[in-house]
Amino acid sequence: MKIINKILVIFFALLLNTNLALSGEKWDMALAYGAGNFHSANATEFAKNVTVKSDGKLTIFTHPGG
């Protein structure tokens, strides 16, 4: 019974690890300026361009105002 439990734990650990590897990288970008500022608008446009150019392998989420 203990061997079956160990096999199940290893199986689910590998399954979880595989799912994480298939998903793209996600980054958070804190911005010092509010959402209406042109610095934040430029950072948002940059984040969109990174997502497009990397084919979704890297996604940057901007957070205006911190």
Contacts in CASP RR format, 6 or more apart in sequence:
PFRMAT RR
TARGET T0000
AUTHOR 0000-0000-0000
METHOD contacts of the structure
MODEL  1
MKIINKILVIFFALLLNTNLALSGEKWDMALAYGAGNFHSANATEFAKNV
TVKSDGKLTIFTHPGG
24 56 0 8 1.000
24 57 0 8 1.000
24 58 0 8 1.000
24 59 0 8 1.000
25 57 0 8 1.000
25 58 0 8 1.000
25 59 0 8 1.000
26 58 0 8 1.000
26 59 0 8 1.000
26 60 0 8 1.000
26 61 0 8 1.000
27 58 0 8 1.000
27 59 0 8 1.000
27 60 0 8 1.000
27 61 0 8 1.000
28 60 0 8 1.000
28 61 0 8 1.000
28 63 0 8 1.000
29 43 0 8 1.000
29 47 0 8 1.000
29 60 0 8 1.000
29 61 0 8 1.000
29 62 0 8 1.000
29 63 0 8 1.000
30 63 0 8 1.000
30 65 0 8 1.000
30 66 0 8 1.000
31 39 0 8 1.000
31 40 0 8 1.000
31 43 0 8 1.000
31 62 0 8 1.000
31 63 0 8 1.000
31 64 0 8 1.000
31 65 0 8 1.000
31 66 0 8 1.000
32 39 0 8 1.000
32 65 0 8 1.000
32 66 0 8 1.000
33 39 0 8 1.000
33 40 0 8 1.000
33 64 0 8 1.000
33 65 0 8 1.000
34 40 0 8 1.000
34 64 0 8 1.000
34 65 0 8 1.000
35 64 0 8 1.000
35 65 0 8 1.000
36 64 0 8 1.000
37 64 0 8 1.000
40 62 0 8 1.000
40 64 0 8 1.000
40 65 0 8 1.000
43 62 0 8 1.000
44 62 0 8 1.000
46 60 0 8 1.000
47 59 0 8 1.000
47 60 0 8 1.000
47 61 0 8 1.000
47 62 0 8 1.000
50 58 0 8 1.000
50 59 0 8 1.000
50 60 0 8 1.000
51 58 0 8 1.000
51 59 0 8 1.000
51 60 0 8 1.000
END
